[in-house]
Amino acid sequence: MTIIKVLYVDDEENNLSSFKANFRRLYEIYTATSGAAALDILSQTDVHVVISDQRMPGMTGVELFKKIKKFNPEPIRILLTGYTDIEALVDAINDGDIYRYITKPWNDIELNNGIQNAYDVFKTRRELKEKLAELQKTNDELNRFIYSISHELRAPLASALGVINLAKLDNVYSDSEKGHEYWNLMEECCNRLDYNITSTLQYYKNSRYTNIKEEVHFEKLIQDLIIIHKLANNIDDKIKFEVSIDQTEVFLGDIFRIEIILGNLISNAIKYQKPDEENKLIKIDVKVNLLDAVITIVDNGLGILNDHLNQIFNQFFRVHNQKGTGLGLFIVREALAKLDGKISVESVVNSGTQFTLRIPNQR
Amino acid sequence: MPPKAPKPNLLVIIDDSSFDLRINSGIATHIKVFTQILCFSSAEEGLDFLVENLDNPQIYPHLILLDIQMPEMDGFEFMKRYDKFPDNFKKGSNVVMLSSTDDLQDITRVDSNKNVFRLLKKPLQIEQLKAIAEELYLLD
């Protein structure tokens, strides 16, 4: 156990000696006969509790405490005073300069309790400070970790995808049926890993970035997203997109999060199509008014079992036998929550799914 | 839109990853636009070479593919120095930066540099490189 270090300040030598006599077995005691001498000791020693007499020539106890608080707020301060001084102390107590005052003449038990309580406060505050520093450190490490995921992990993956591109260009795999299959499998695996890294990053960024207000043009945004996600999912033009945008009002919102939300939903609509459906169709409908943007995304794909509907927004929930990280819709929900938006879903197995979103216009 | 330049000659690729140098020079070969491709594995080497040949019309980099994340001197440091090159040199030479992420910070930093023509996410797709060449040069 740490020995509690106590500094006692009093201009009367007698008081200092009797304090020492009473407490020297319990605490490591420092004494000073003036405010100036006390400050001198504090500048060299890590003291836990400071006890000072109020009435001293040169510098009063309250004046001393104000000074101590300024250069090191850590030591807990106890003032010894007569009843007559109390008027003058009110401000100092309210300002937090003094942890406790004890009336003179003090009795051993009361003063000892005061010191013990003061040390408890000291300890708790110091622990809190250490925990905060620890937390800050963990947070910084997490930031660096995420940065390294985005750069160091993705860089070699991009290289691998580059090699596959080059292999295609050089016609390496046209020679054999198997070669063709293997290269495609490899590309699919790399793309999936790429998607996982990207969605993990999206989740992280969503929890961090502050909300930015920008003008959103849904027509352009949705057309861009369709192109990106068609590319990312390696599909040809066999899926038909019907996009209808009704936006005459200006919409202000957090374009970064809206992009994450719509991108994930469009990507899902593309991914969970029925493989042998002749007329694959995705309908996207946006209506913008003064208050909200209401967006529906309808597909005629695989659909979701009723039992699963209330779980799809959970982290790492995945429908059996389907690719994906189980992060997409979870990220959608988290991002929407930051925008005060709402989402609902209706689905019939083997006939399709409809997501309806409402995102507030932040004008 | 500034007028397109005649068919380009030299492509310079700067990347610390030997894989990406190999891959991107391979892809550039396929578009059959450049007569010469030079690779450098660090920003310093690339800069040294460009500075030494500033007055040599035989060696004029019409296009520079520049990786962002490199040790010691990164792509942005490179651009700080490249910005000091004479204006008539920079006029016909275009820098395309490559990043392994779509980091927002990278994007805003690239946007603010007038000497960067575009930012692309790795892996470089042949269609992207073709489109850039068609945008910049008169090809037959």
Interface residues (C-beta under 8 A of the other chain):
Chain A: S150 H151 R154 A155 P156 A158 S159 L161 G162 V163 N165 L166 L169 D170 L201 F256
Chain B: S17 F19 D20 I23 N24 G26 I27 H30 Q69 S100 T101 D103 L104 K121 K122 P123 L124 Q125 I126
